Amino acid sequence: MPMTKHFWLKAFLMVLCSSFTLFGLGAGTAQAAEDGEFFIIASVQNQILKDSKTERTPVAGVTIKVTSLDGKLIGEAITGEDGLCKIAVPTRDNYLIDIDIKTLPDGLNLIDAEKTQVRVNQELFTTSTKRVTFFTGDSGVAGASEFERIMQRLADGIRLGIIIAMCSVGLSLIIGTTGLTNFAHGEMVTFGALVAFFFNVNLNIPILICGPLVILISGCFGLLINWGIFARLTKRAIGSNSQLVVSLGLSLMLINIYLFLFGGRTKQLTSYSKQVNLRIGPIGITPRDLTTMFMGIGILLSVALFLQRSRFGKAIRAVSDNVQLASATGIDTQKVIRIVWFASGALAATGGIFRGLDEQVSFSMGSDLIFLMFAGITLGGLGSAYGALVGGFFIGIFVEMAALFVPSELKVAPALFILILVLIVRPQGIFGRSQRVG
């Protein structure tokens, strides 16, 4: 028996290392791509307001210069009919990009007269090219009414809320079925995004093709975490508080592994990277974001119907309500818990892919969302899948709407205030039930 136990432990470590080797190969391939030539692409666009809409046209014949920080000229070029020029630079370094305002056509001036120079830092070279844009004409921000700003923030909040709800429902089900507050759930979100990056960028497989495979792999990753760590701790009668500490340690370990293998810079998925905003009334949204929004709504409705109508869904809800009673009625609680871990990893990966398409991929993208997830499931009710869906959705809207009143860097703070307020006023949340203790 000891030999069998050691064999499976070694197998678990080998599978875990193999998963991370994927990222190592991806990072190595990306680095190899970055060792070639580097370019700075400068664009000059004339911006005008027409019927409350912003229209942009390219400006040709403008001289752009690239210099090093010590003033040495690296190269210069003149914008063509498309308003673009491409300047080669020797390496990924810090540069200054200057626009010669004397070469602007008569009657055109920069929107920001003082912004004739842009600094490009070495860290911003996430690919072999870096784009810089100078705007002439009217300021588009000045033409946006308060109503348009509110509606735009509302649309952005709905998108974010769908992603948070999608990521939160698995976390809430794990809390309900096992009692574990899994702080490593954010890294399951990141895992899905990084695997998608590997397939999409390094293997050049479109997201629509590799996405289902990524979701399947991430579901298996959730099963692997449960089988290798938390199921074993439960068998040894390790309490939920100790398992919480283990999940926190697992989170920190995975964050550092992702940082080591993927790097600290945000990187873009190649699928649907070039998008033009569609105007839907006062709202501007790309076809990619509109598609992921409807897909997200469809996925969340499917999850709700699965929990409400299917036999496994009813079993999951029964185990979430009372594990002992569900087991006494003949439900295989261990099988239900395995299904929950698989679904949790799959839904987290789906949210990670959608977030990566929207905000690019980074090693910490999941950990940046984890407290918003906790705010969502606390608002909806700990352990309640429906509560996570509703709570996460409203937290996303609240975060984006808060940016109308506070600086964008602080827009998450009001959501965390909601978390504290709910814990004080109604700790059971919207869908939770109050219980007597003692």
TORKE-781740 format. One line per 5 residues: their letters; for each residue x negated, y, z of N, C-alpha, C. Coordinates in steps of 0.02 Angstrom, whole numbers. Layout:
BEGIN
a	X/Y/Z/X/Y/Z/X/Y/Z ~ ...
***
This chain:
BEGIN
mpmtk	-41/-61/0/0/0/0/-43/64/0 ~ -98/68/40/-140/128/38/-169/141/-32 ~ -187/85/-67/-214/94/-134/-162/124/-181 ~ -99/102/-174/-46/129/-216/-36/203/-203 ~ -36/221/-139/-25/291/-121/-81/334/-149
hfwlk	-144/310/-143/-200/349/-170/-197/353/-246 ~ -174/298/-277/-168/299/-350/-120/353/-374 ~ -62/356/-342/-12/406/-363/-35/477/-347 ~ -71/485/-293/-97/552/-276/-147/574/-329 ~ -190/528/-351/-238/545/-404/-202/559/-469
aflmv	-149/520/-483/-112/532/-544/-80/601/-544 ~ -53/621/-487/-23/688/-481/-74/743/-494 ~ -133/736/-465/-185/786/-475/-208/788/-548 ~ -211/730/-580/-232/728/-651/-181/763/-695 ~ -116/751/-682/-64/783/-722/-65/858/-711
lcssf	-74/880/-649/-76/951/-634/-135/984/-668 ~ -192/952/-666/-252/981/-699/-242/983/-775 ~ -208/932/-803/-196/931/-875/-152/989/-896 ~ -102/1004/-854/-58/1061/-869/-98/1126/-871 ~ -142/1134/-823/-181/1196/-821/-233/1198/-876
tlfgl	-255/1139/-900/-303/1137/-956/-273/1168/-1018 ~ -206/1161/-1026/-173/1194/-1082/-187/1268/-1082 ~ -182/1298/-1021/-194/1370/-1016/-267/1386/-1030 ~ -312/1341/-1008/-383/1353/-1020/-398/1353/-1095 ~ -368/1305/-1131/-377/1303/-1203/-348/1365/-1235
gagta	-290/1386/-1210/-258/1446/-1238/-300/1507/-1226 ~ -326/1514/-1165/-366/1572/-1150/-430/1573/-1191 ~ -460/1512/-1201/-521/1509/-1241/-509/1528/-1313 ~ -452/1504/-1340/-436/1522/-1409/-425/1596/-1417 ~ -388/1625/-1369/-374/1696/-1372/-438/1736/-1368
qaaed	-484/1712/-1324/-547/1749/-1317/-588/1745/-1381 ~ -586/1687/-1414/-623/1681/-1477/-597/1729/-1529 ~ -529/1739/-1528/-500/1786/-1576/-521/1857/-1563 ~ -537/1870/-1498/-555/1938/-1480/-628/1954/-1493 ~ -667/1903/-1512/-738/1915/-1522/-755/1941/-1592
geffi	-704/1951/-1634/-717/1977/-1701/-719/2052/-1703 ~ -696/2082/-1760/-696/2154/-1767/-639/2185/-1729 ~ -649/2248/-1710/-599/2285/-1673/-581/2349/-1712 ~ -518/2368/-1708/-494/2426/-1745/-448/2467/-1700 ~ -448/2532/-1714/-398/2577/-1685/-355/2603/-1742
iasvq	-290/2592/-1736/-243/2614/-1787/-207/2676/-1759 ~ -216/2732/-1791/-185/2794/-1770/-127/2810/-1816 ~ -73/2836/-1787/-13/2853/-1825/8/2924/-1807 ~ 29/2962/-1858/56/3029/-1848/127/3029/-1875 ~ 175/3044/-1833/246/3042/-1851/279/3109/-1835
nqilk	320/3133/-1882/358/3194/-1871/428/3174/-1846 ~ 447/3201/-1790/509/3181/-1757/558/3239/-1756 ~ 619/3227/-1781/670/3279/-1780/734/3250/-1752 ~ 774/3294/-1723/839/3274/-1696/894/3292/-1745 ~ 935/3242/-1763/988/3254/-1811/1050/3216/-1787
dskte	1103/3254/-1771/1165/3226/-1746/1153/3183/-1684 ~ 1112/3211/-1638/1095/3178/-1574/1055/3114/-1584 ~ 1028/3103/-1644/986/3045/-1657/917/3068/-1678 ~ 867/3027/-1659/798/3043/-1675/778/3010/-1740 ~ 752/3050/-1787/727/3024/-1850/653/3039/-1856
rtpva	615/2990/-1879/542/2999/-1884/520/2986/-1955 ~ 474/3028/-1978/445/3021/-2045/369/3024/-2038 ~ 332/2985/-2078/258/2986/-2074/229/3052/-2099 ~ 173/3071/-2071/138/3132/-2090/71/3112/-2121 ~ 59/3131/-2183/-2/3112/-2218/-52/3170/-2216
gvtik	-116/3152/-2228/-169/3202/-2234/-195/3230/-2170 ~ -185/3196/-2114/-208/3220/-2049/-272/3183/-2030 ~ -322/3220/-2007/-386/3191/-1989/-386/3166/-1917 ~ -407/3104/-1907/-412/3073/-1841/-485/3053/-1829 ~ -511/3069/-1770/-580/3052/-1753/-581/3008/-1691
vtsld	-628/2960/-1691/-639/2917/-1632/-710/2930/-1608 ~ -716/2946/-1544/-782/2959/-1515/-789/2917/-1451 ~ -851/2906/-1431/-864/2874/-1367/-855/2926/-1311 ~ -858/2903/-1249/-847/2949/-1193/-901/3002/-1188 ~ -960/2987/-1214/-1015/3036/-1212/-1015/3082/-1273
gklig	-963/3079/-1315/-956/3125/-1371/-984/3100/-1437 ~ -1010/3039/-1440/-1039/3014/-1502/-983/2993/-1550 ~ -988/3017/-1612/-937/3001/-1661/-942/2928/-1683 ~ -886/2892/-1675/-883/2821/-1695/-857/2815/-1766 ~ -808/2855/-1784/-780/2852/-1851/-722/2901/-1858
eaitg	-704/2916/-1919/-646/2960/-1932/-612/2938/-1996 ~ -548/2956/-2000/-508/2937/-2059/-452/2987/-2068 ~ -419/2983/-2125/-362/3027/-2141/-300/2984/-2150 ~ -246/3005/-2121/-184/2967/-2126/-159/2965/-2198 ~ -132/2907/-2217/-105/2899/-2284/-31/2917/-2288
edglc	1/2896/-2342/72/2912/-2351/116/2880/-2298 ~ 92/2825/-2267/131/2793/-2214/116/2823/-2145 ~ 75/2877/-2145/57/2909/-2081/7/2872/-2040 ~ -24/2820/-2068/-71/2778/-2031/-141/2784/-2056 ~ -189/2773/-2012/-259/2765/-2031/-291/2714/-1984
kiavp	-340/2678/-2010/-372/2624/-1973/-446/2637/-1967 ~ -470/2638/-1905/-541/2654/-1892/-573/2596/-1855 ~ -627/2570/-1883/-663/2514/-1852/-706/2539/-1794 ~ -706/2501/-1740/-749/2516/-1683/-793/2456/-1669 ~ -854/2467/-1643/-902/2412/-1638/-883/2358/-1587
trdny	-849/2377/-1534/-834/2328/-1481/-775/2352/-1440 ~ -750/2310/-1397/-696/2330/-1352/-726/2372/-1297 ~ -712/2438/-1299/-744/2485/-1253/-696/2543/-1241 ~ -718/2593/-1204/-679/2653/-1191/-692/2704/-1247 ~ -637/2731/-1276/-644/2778/-1331/-596/2837/-1321
lidid	-614/2892/-1357/-570/2951/-1359/-547/2959/-1431 ~ -481/2966/-1440/-451/2975/-1507/-426/3047/-1511 ~ -453/3086/-1559/-435/3156/-1567/-398/3167/-1632 ~ -348/3210/-1631/-313/3231/-1691/-334/3303/-1707 ~ -353/3315/-1770/-374/3382/-1791/-310/3420/-1810
iktlp	-287/3463/-1765/-223/3498/-1776/-227/3547/-1835 ~ -289/3566/-1855/-296/3611/-1912/-276/3577/-1977 ~ -277/3509/-1977/-260/3473/-2039/-186/3455/-2042 ~ -147/3474/-1992/-75/3462/-1994/-43/3505/-2049 ~ 6/3479/-2084/41/3520/-2136/71/3583/-2105
dglnl	78/3634/-2146/105/3698/-2122/175/3687/-2092 ~ 185/3719/-2035/250/3715/-2002/257/3658/-1953 ~ 208/3613/-1950/211/3557/-1903/164/3569/-1844 ~ 189/3556/-1785/150/3562/-1724/163/3502/-1679 ~ 113/3485/-1638/122/3429/-1592/178/3445/-1542
idaek	217/3395/-1525/268/3404/-1473/236/3427/-1408 ~ 182/3393/-1389/143/3413/-1330/79/3445/-1356 ~ 78/3511/-1355/22/3548/-1385/-44/3532/-1352 ~ -43/3510/-1289/-105/3496/-1253/-130/3425/-1264 ~ -88/3383/-1295/-106/3313/-1303/-137/3301/-1371
tqvrv	-195/3333/-1382/-231/3323/-1445/-281/3267/-1440 ~ -288/3238/-1381/-337/3185/-1370/-306/3130/-1327 ~ -317/3068/-1347/-293/3009/-1310/-352/2965/-1292 ~ -355/2944/-1230/-408/2898/-1209/-383/2826/-1211 ~ -423/2783/-1241/-408/2711/-1244/-457/2675/-1199
nqelf	-433/2641/-1148/-476/2605/-1102/-491/2535/-1128 ~ -545/2509/-1106/-567/2442/-1128/-514/2389/-1112 ~ -480/2396/-1055/-430/2346/-1035/-369/2344/-1081 ~ -358/2397/-1120/-299/2401/-1163/-308/2362/-1228 ~ -369/2338/-1241/-381/2299/-1302/-359/2227/-1289
ttstk	-293/2216/-1284/-268/2148/-1274/-271/2107/-1338 ~ -277/2139/-1396/-289/2106/-1459/-347/2141/-1494 ~ -360/2124/-1557/-416/2155/-1593/-400/2226/-1616 ~ -337/2247/-1608/-318/2315/-1629/-284/2351/-1572 ~ -289/2417/-1573/-254/2460/-1525/-222/2517/-1563
rvtff	-157/2527/-1552/-119/2579/-1588/-111/2641/-1544 ~ -118/2699/-1577/-108/2763/-1544/-64/2805/-1590 ~ -14/2839/-1562/32/2878/-1602/34/2950/-1578 ~ 30/2997/-1625/39/3069/-1610/106/3091/-1642 ~ 144/3130/-1604/209/3153/-1628/209/3228/-1639
tgdsg	238/3247/-1695/251/3318/-1709/327/3328/-1711 ~ 349/3390/-1709/420/3404/-1716/455/3413/-1650 ~ 516/3386/-1645/558/3396/-1586/550/3339/-1537 ~ 561/3354/-1474/558/3303/-1422/624/3265/-1420 ~ 619/3198/-1427/679/3156/-1424/710/3155/-1356
vagas	669/3163/-1303/695/3161/-1235/741/3219/-1222 ~ 725/3277/-1251/766/3336/-1238/835/3329/-1267 ~ 842/3288/-1320/907/3280/-1352/952/3229/-1319 ~ 926/3190/-1271/966/3138/-1239/1009/3169/-1184 ~ 1075/3159/-1189/1120/3186/-1138/1118/3142/-1076
eferi	1146/3167/-1022/1149/3129/-960/1189/3065/-970 ~ 1243/3069/-1008/1284/3010/-1022/1244/2957/-1059 ~ 1204/2978/-1109/1163/2931/-1147/1110/2898/-1104 ~ 1081/2937/-1059/1030/2909/-1013/1062/2857/-967 ~ 1121/2871/-942/1156/2824/-897/1173/2760/-934
mqrla	1200/2767/-995/1220/2708/-1033/1159/2666/-1053 ~ 1103/2699/-1069/1043/2663/-1087/1016/2624/-1027 ~ 1016/2656/-969/994/2621/-908/1040/2563/-891 ~ 1104/2572/-902/1152/2519/-888/1139/2459/-933 ~ 1126/2471/-997/1110/2416/-1044/1045/2381/-1023
dgirl	994/2420/-1005/931/2390/-982/943/2350/-918 ~ 986/2375/-874/1000/2340/-812/1036/2275/-823 ~ 1081/2273/-872/1116/2211/-888/1067/2158/-913 ~ 1020/2180/-956/969/2133/-980/927/2106/-923 ~ 904/2150/-879/863/2129/-823/904/2085/-775
giiia	967/2103/-764/1010/2065/-719/1021/1994/-744 ~ 1028/1985/-810/1037/1918/-838/975/1876/-824 ~ 915/1905/-833/853/1869/-821/846/1851/-747 ~ 860/1898/-702/854/1885/-631/904/1831/-610 ~ 966/1835/-635/1017/1785/-619/995/1716/-642
mcsvg	967/1712/-703/945/1649/-731/889/1617/-689 ~ 844/1659/-666/788/1634/-625/811/1619/-554 ~ 861/1655/-529/882/1649/-459/924/1587/-445 ~ 963/1564/-495/1010/1511/-481/974/1446/-460 ~ 917/1431/-493/879/1372/-473/851/1379/-403
lslii	825/1438/-386/799/1450/-319/853/1442/-267 ~ 913/1467/-282/969/1462/-235/991/1390/-225 ~ 991/1351/-280/1011/1280/-274/960/1241/-233 ~ 895/1257/-240/844/1223/-199/855/1239/-125 ~ 870/1303/-110/883/1321/-41/944/1284/-15
gttgl	997/1279/-57/1058/1246/-35/1050/1172/-25 ~ 1014/1137/-69/1010/1064/-66/954/1039/-20 ~ 900/1077/-13/843/1053/28/829/1096/89 ~ 857/1157/90/841/1203/145/774/1237/138 ~ 740/1227/81/673/1256/69/679/1324/37
tnfah	649/1374/67/641/1440/36/576/1439/-3 ~ 581/1429/-68/523/1415/-110/492/1480/-137 ~ 439/1503/-105/405/1563/-128/365/1552/-191 ~ 356/1489/-211/320/1475/-273/365/1475/-333 ~ 429/1491/-324/476/1490/-380/456/1542/-433
gemvt	429/1599/-412/406/1649/-460/352/1622/-506 ~ 310/1577/-479/257/1548/-521/285/1496/-570 ~ 344/1469/-555/378/1426/-604/402/1468/-663 ~ 423/1530/-649/441/1576/-703/380/1592/-746 ~ 324/1607/-712/263/1622/-749/239/1562/-789
fgalv	245/1502/-761/224/1441/-796/258/1435/-863 ~ 324/1446/-864/361/1442/-926/338/1493/-977 ~ 325/1555/-954/303/1607/-1000/233/1592/-1028 ~ 189/1565/-986/121/1550/-1008/119/1491/-1057 ~ 160/1440/-1044/163/1384/-1091/191/1408/-1158
afffn	242/1452/-1155/270/1480/-1217/217/1521/-1254 ~ 176/1558/-1217/121/1597/-1248/72/1550/-1283 ~ 55/1494/-1250/8/1447/-1280/34/1420/-1346 ~ 97/1399/-1348/125/1371/-1409/135/1425/-1463 ~ 159/1484/-1442/177/1535/-1490/117/1572/-1518
vnlni	69/1589/-1476/11/1629/-1498/-47/1585/-1521 ~ -65/1535/-1480/-124/1495/-1497/-110/1440/-1549 ~ -50/1411/-1546/-32/1359/-1595/12/1387/-1651 ~ 31/1451/-1645/70/1485/-1697/137/1450/-1712 ~ 170/1426/-1659/236/1395/-1666/289/1445/-1645
pilic	338/1459/-1687/390/1509/-1670/426/1491/-1605 ~ 447/1542/-1570/481/1533/-1506/544/1490/-1513 ~ 581/1500/-1567/643/1461/-1576/629/1386/-1581 ~ 570/1368/-1604/552/1297/-1611/522/1270/-1547 ~ 474/1308/-1518/439/1283/-1459/476/1297/-1394
gplvi	526/1342/-1395/562/1360/-1335/593/1300/-1299 ~ 632/1257/-1334/661/1199/-1300/609/1153/-1270 ~ 552/1144/-1305/498/1102/-1278/468/1133/-1215 ~ 459/1199/-1216/432/1234/-1157/480/1225/-1098 ~ 545/1231/-1110/594/1224/-1056/591/1153/-1028
lisgc	584/1103/-1071/579/1033/-1049/515/1022/-1007 ~ 458/1049/-1031/396/1042/-994/401/1075/-926 ~ 432/1134/-923/438/1170/-860/485/1135/-812 ~ 538/1102/-839/580/1062/-796/541/1005/-765 ~ 498/973/-804/455/919/-778/405/947/-727
fglli	382/1009/-738/337/1041/-690/372/1050/-622 ~ 437/1069/-624/475/1073/-562/480/1006/-528 ~ 493/952/-567/495/885/-539/428/866/-508 ~ 374/885/-542/306/869/-519/291/902/-452 ~ 312/965/-445/301/1001/-382/339/967/-325
nwgif	402/948/-340/442/915/-288/412/847/-269 ~ 396/806/-321/370/740/-307/301/742/-273 ~ 259/787/-296/191/789/-269/184/822/-202 ~ 230/867/-184/221/906/-123/281/901/-76 ~ 338/930/-97/392/942/-49/431/878/-33
arltk	439/832/-79/472/769/-63/431/729/-12 ~ 366/732/-18/322/697/29/324/729/98 ~ 327/796/99/332/830/164/399/814/198 ~ 452/810/158/517/793/186/518/723/215 ~ 486/675/180/482/606/206/445/602/272
raigs	397/648/281/359/649/343/393/691/397 ~ 455/713/382/496/752/430/463/819/446 ~ 428/848/397/400/914/405/456/965/400 ~ 461/1011/447/516/1059/450/516/1109/392 ~ 573/1142/383/581/1189/328/535/1250/336
nsqlv	522/1270/397/477/1327/408/406/1311/386 ~ 383/1251/401/316/1230/380/313/1223/304 ~ 367/1198/274/368/1192/201/369/1261/168 ~ 401/1309/200/399/1378/174/328/1403/170 ~ 289/1390/223/218/1411/224/180/1376/169
vslgl	194/1312/158/161/1274/104/179/1305/36 ~ 242/1324/26/262/1355/-37/227/1421/-48 ~ 217/1459/6/180/1522/0/108/1509/-20 ~ 77/1458/10/8/1441/-9/5/1416/-81 ~ 55/1377/-102/57/1354/-172/64/1413/-220
slmli	105/1462/-200/113/1522/-241/47/1558/-251 ~ 10/1569/-197/-54/1605/-202/-104/1565/-243 ~ -104/1499/-235/-150/1457/-274/-135/1462/-349 ~ -70/1457/-367/-52/1459/-438/-66/1528/-468 ~ -53/1582/-430/-67/1649/-455/-141/1656/-473
niylf	-185/1631/-430/-256/1637/-444/-278/1592/-501 ~ -247/1533/-508/-263/1490/-565/-241/1523/-630 ~ -181/1552/-630/-157/1587/-690/-203/1646/-707 ~ -225/1682/-656/-270/1739/-668/-335/1716/-697 ~ -363/1661/-672/-427/1636/-696/-422/1612/-768
lfggr	-369/1576/-784/-363/1545/-850/-334/1592/-902 ~ -287/1634/-883/-252/1677/-931/-283/1747/-936 ~ -312/1771/-881/-340/1838/-880/-292/1888/-849 ~ -317/1946/-833/-277/1996/-798/-237/2043/-842 ~ -246/2039/-908/-210/2085/-953/-144/2056/-974
tkqlt	-96/2099/-986/-33/2077/-1016/-44/2064/-1090 ~ -11/2012/-1115/-20/1992/-1185/49/1981/-1217 ~ 53/1993/-1281/117/1993/-1316/128/1928/-1354 ~ 189/1903/-1350/208/1847/-1392/214/1871/-1464 ~ 194/1829/-1512/193/1852/-1581/263/1852/-1612
syskq	307/1808/-1588/375/1805/-1616/414/1867/-1598 ~ 444/1899/-1647/488/1956/-1638/453/2015/-1603 ~ 388/2023/-1617/351/2078/-1585/364/2145/-1619 ~ 382/2143/-1683/395/2206/-1719/470/2214/-1727 ~ 498/2258/-1687/571/2268/-1685/587/2342/-1692
vnlri	642/2357/-1725/666/2425/-1732/732/2431/-1694 ~ 739/2485/-1655/799/2494/-1615/862/2500/-1658 ~ 914/2465/-1637/980/2474/-1665/1018/2524/-1622 ~ 1058/2566/-1653/1099/2614/-1616/1170/2587/-1610 ~ 1190/2573/-1548/1258/2552/-1533/1289/2606/-1489
gpigi	1320/2654/-1521/1345/2712/-1484/1286/2750/-1453 ~ 1287/2762/-1387/1233/2798/-1354/1174/2754/-1335 ~ 1178/2689/-1351/1128/2641/-1328/1081/2622/-1385 ~ 1016/2619/-1369/966/2594/-1416/941/2526/-1392 ~ 945/2476/-1435/924/2408/-1415/898/2372/-1477
tprdl	847/2331/-1468/819/2294/-1524/861/2231/-1538 ~ 860/2206/-1599/896/2143/-1613/873/2086/-1569 ~ 808/2084/-1552/782/2031/-1508/815/2034/-1440 ~ 816/2094/-1410/845/2101/-1343/920/2088/-1344 ~ 954/2109/-1398/1026/2096/-1403/1039/2021/-1408
ttmfm	997/1986/-1445/1005/1914/-1452/993/1878/-1386 ~ 938/1895/-1352/923/1863/-1288/976/1879/-1236 ~ 1007/1939/-1240/1060/1956/-1194/1120/1909/-1202 ~ 1141/1899/-1265/1198/1855/-1277/1180/1782/-1262 ~ 1119/1763/-1278/1097/1694/-1261/1097/1685/-1185
gigil	1073/1735/-1149/1072/1731/-1076/1142/1725/-1046 ~ 1188/1764/-1073/1257/1760/-1049/1285/1690/-1063 ~ 1271/1663/-1122/1294/1596/-1139/1265/1544/-1092 ~ 1200/1550/-1076/1168/1501/-1031/1198/1505/-961 ~ 1209/1566/-936/1237/1574/-869/1309/1546/-866
lsval	1349/1558/-918/1417/1530/-919/1414/1454/-923 ~ 1366/1427/-960/1358/1354/-964/1340/1325/-896 ~ 1295/1358/-860/1276/1335/-793/1337/1335/-747 ~ 1376/1389/-750/1435/1394/-707/1485/1338/-723 ~ 1496/1325/-788/1542/1272/-808/1516/1203/-788
flqrs	1450/1194/-794/1419/1130/-774/1430/1118/-699 ~ 1420/1168/-659/1429/1160/-586/1503/1150/-568 ~ 1547/1180/-607/1618/1178/-590/1652/1114/-616 ~ 1634/1091/-676/1672/1038/-709/1638/969/-710 ~ 1572/968/-716/1537/904/-725/1532/865/-660
rfgka	1522/799/-665/1515/757/-606/1452/774/-568 ~ 1396/785/-604/1334/803/-570/1339/873/-539 ~ 1375/918/-573/1384/985/-545/1421/983/-480 ~ 1474/943/-477/1512/936/-415/1470/904/-360 ~ 1427/856/-380/1383/824/-331/1332/875/-304
iravs	1307/917/-348/1259/969/-326/1292/1016/-276 ~ 1353/1037/-292/1388/1082/-245/1404/1048/-179 ~ 1419/983/-182/1433/946/-121/1371/941/-77 ~ 1313/926/-108/1251/922/-70/1231/990/-42 ~ 1243/1044/-81/1228/1111/-57/1270/1129/4
dnvql	1334/1106/5/1378/1122/61/1358/1083/124 ~ 1346/1017/116/1330/976/175/1295/913/151 ~ 1230/908/162/1191/852/138/1214/787/171 ~ 1223/787/237/1241/726/273/1310/700/251 ~ 1357/746/245/1424/725/225/1424/699/153
asatg	1386/732/109/1382/709/39/1351/639/36 ~ 1300/627/76/1268/561/77/1315/508/104 ~ 1357/527/153/1404/480/183/1459/460/134 ~ 1473/504/85/1526/489/36/1499/450/-24 ~ 1436/430/-22/1407/388/-74/1367/425/-127
idtqk	1356/490/-119/1317/529/-168/1243/516/-156 ~ 1207/501/-209/1134/491/-206/1101/560/-200 ~ 1089/581/-138/1064/649/-127/994/659/-156 ~ 952/608/-155/885/615/-182/886/625/-257 ~ 932/590/-291/939/600/-363/964/670/-378
viriv	1011/694/-338/1037/762/-347/981/813/-338 ~ 939/803/-287/884/850/-274/835/850/-333 ~ 822/791/-361/776/789/-419/807/826/-479 ~ 872/819/-489/905/855/-543/900/930/-532 ~ 908/951/-468/904/1022/-451/834/1049/-465
wfasg	783/1011/-448/714/1035/-460/700/1040/-535 ~ 725/992/-574/715/996/-647/752/1056/-675 ~ 815/1065/-655/854/1122/-680/823/1188/-658 ~ 796/1189/-598/765/1251/-572/705/1270/-615 ~ 662/1221/-631/605/1236/-673/625/1256/-743
alaat	677/1223/-771/699/1239/-839/729/1309/-843 ~ 772/1327/-795/802/1393/-795/750/1447/-782 ~ 702/1433/-738/649/1481/-724/608/1494/-787 ~ 593/1440/-825/555/1448/-887/594/1488/-939 ~ 660/1476/-943/701/1515/-990/699/1589/-973
ggifr	706/1605/-908/699/1674/-888/630/1702/-902 ~ 578/1661/-892/510/1683/-907/499/1698/-980 ~ 528/1656/-1025/521/1668/-1097/556/1733/-1116 ~ 617/1743/-1091/654/1804/-1106/617/1865/-1080 ~ 590/1860/-1019/552/1916/-991/488/1929/-1030
gldeq	455/1875/-1053/395/1884/-1093/408/1917/-1159 ~ 465/1902/-1190/483/1935/-1253/498/2009/-1241 ~ 525/2024/-1182/545/2093/-1167/488/2136/-1142 ~ 448/2108/-1095/397/2148/-1060/326/2123/-1070 ~ 314/2075/-1114/250/2042/-1124/235/1994/-1066
vsfsm	184/1953/-1076/168/1898/-1029/109/1919/-986 ~ 112/1905/-922/56/1918/-877/53/1863/-824 ~ -3/1859/-791/-12/1806/-740/31/1816/-679 ~ 56/1877/-668/93/1893/-607/167/1909/-620 ~ 191/1895/-680/259/1916/-698/312/1884/-653
gsdli	301/1822/-633/349/1789/-590/348/1815/-519 ~ 288/1826/-493/282/1852/-425/308/1924/-421 ~ 308/1960/-477/337/2028/-477/413/2026/-471 ~ 443/1969/-490/516/1963/-488/542/1927/-426 ~ 497/1895/-387/520/1850/-335/563/1885/-282
flmfa	544/1946/-263/584/1980/-211/650/2005/-239 ~ 653/2020/-304/717/2037/-335/762/1975/-337 ~ 732/1916/-347/771/1854/-344/800/1844/-274 ~ 757/1853/-224/781/1845/-155/835/1896/-139 ~ 827/1957/-165/879/2007/-154/945/1985/-186
gitlg	941/1955/-246/1000/1932/-280/1035/1875/-244 ~ 997/1825/-222/1030/1768/-189/1052/1786/-118 ~ 1020/1835/-87/1043/1859/-22/1108/1898/-30 ~ 1112/1939/-82/1174/1976/-95/1231/1928/-112 ~ 1217/1877/-152/1269/1830/-172/1286/1779/-119
glgsa	1237/1761/-78/1247/1710/-27/1194/1655/-34 ~ 1154/1645/18/1100/1595/16/1129/1526/2 ~ 1099/1492/-47/1120/1424/-62/1179/1420/-110 ~ 1209/1476/-128/1266/1477/-172/1243/1491/-244 ~ 1258/1443/-289/1238/1453/-359/1277/1511/-390
ygalv	1341/1513/-377/1381/1568/-404/1359/1635/-374 ~ 1341/1635/-311/1316/1696/-279/1252/1720/-311 ~ 1207/1673/-330/1145/1692/-363/1158/1723/-431 ~ 1207/1694/-467/1224/1721/-533/1249/1793/-528 ~ 1296/1804/-482/1325/1871/-474/1276/1919/-442
ggffi	1244/1897/-388/1198/1941/-352/1138/1962/-394 ~ 1108/1914/-430/1051/1931/-474/1071/1979/-529 ~ 1131/1970/-556/1155/2014/-609/1161/2086/-584 ~ 1191/2096/-525/1201/2163/-499/1136/2194/-474 ~ 1090/2153/-450/1025/2180/-429/988/2209/-489
gifve	990/2174/-546/957/2199/-607/986/2266/-628 ~ 1052/2272/-627/1084/2336/-645/1064/2390/-596 ~ 1063/2373/-532/1047/2422/-480/976/2447/-487 ~ 929/2402/-504/859/2422/-512/851/2473/-568 ~ 881/2459/-626/873/2505/-683/911/2570/-671
maalf	970/2568/-641/1007/2629/-628/971/2673/-577 ~ 934/2641/-532/897/2679/-480/844/2723/-512 ~ 820/2704/-572/769/2745/-606/796/2813/-628 ~ 862/2822/-626/890/2888/-641/878/2938/-584 ~ 866/2912/-524/861/2954/-465/793/2953/-432
vpsel	754/2900/-444/687/2894/-414/637/2882/-470 ~ 573/2895/-459/523/2880/-510/525/2806/-530 ~ 510/2792/-593/514/2723/-618/470/2676/-578 ~ 414/2701/-551/369/2658/-512/402/2635/-447 ~ 454/2670/-424/485/2654/-360/555/2625/-369
kvapa	575/2607/-430/644/2587/-441/661/2520/-407 ~ 611/2480/-389/624/2417/-356/640/2428/-282 ~ 615/2482/-253/624/2494/-181/697/2496/-160 ~ 742/2530/-196/813/2529/-175/843/2458/-174 ~ 821/2415/-219/846/2346/-219/825/2309/-157
lfili	763/2321/-135/739/2290/-73/775/2319/-13 ~ 796/2383/-17/836/2412/36/904/2377/40 ~ 933/2360/-18/995/2323/-20/986/2256/15 ~ 929/2223/3/914/2159/35/917/2165/111 ~ 885/2217/138/885/2228/210/955/2244/235
lvliv	991/2286/198/1057/2307/219/1106/2248/221 ~ 1103/2205/170/1147/2146/169/1132/2100/227 ~ 1068/2090/243/1049/2047/298/1075/2074/365 ~ 1081/2140/371/1105/2170/433/1182/2168/436 ~ 1214/2188/381/1287/2197/381/1324/2131/367
rpqgi	1304/2095/316/1338/2032/298/1286/1981/278 ~ 1254/1949/326/1198/1903/311/1219/1843/269 ~ 1284/1824/269/1306/1767/229/1315/1786/155 ~ 1311/1850/138/1317/1871/68/1389/1872/45 ~ 1398/1885/-21/1465/1892/-49/1503/1825/-49
fgrsq	1471/1772/-72/1504/1707/-79/1488/1660/-21 ~ 1444/1682/24/1428/1639/81/1483/1640/134 ~ 1481/1591/178/1529/1585/231/1494/1594/298 ~ 1523/1633/342/1494/1643/408/1500/1578/448 ~ 1449/1563/487/1448/1502/527/1433/1519/599
rvg	1464/1480/643/1451/1489/714/1387/1451/732 ~ 1347/1482/773/1285/1452/797/1289/1442/871 ~ 1276/1380/893/1277/1366/964/1344/1340/988
***
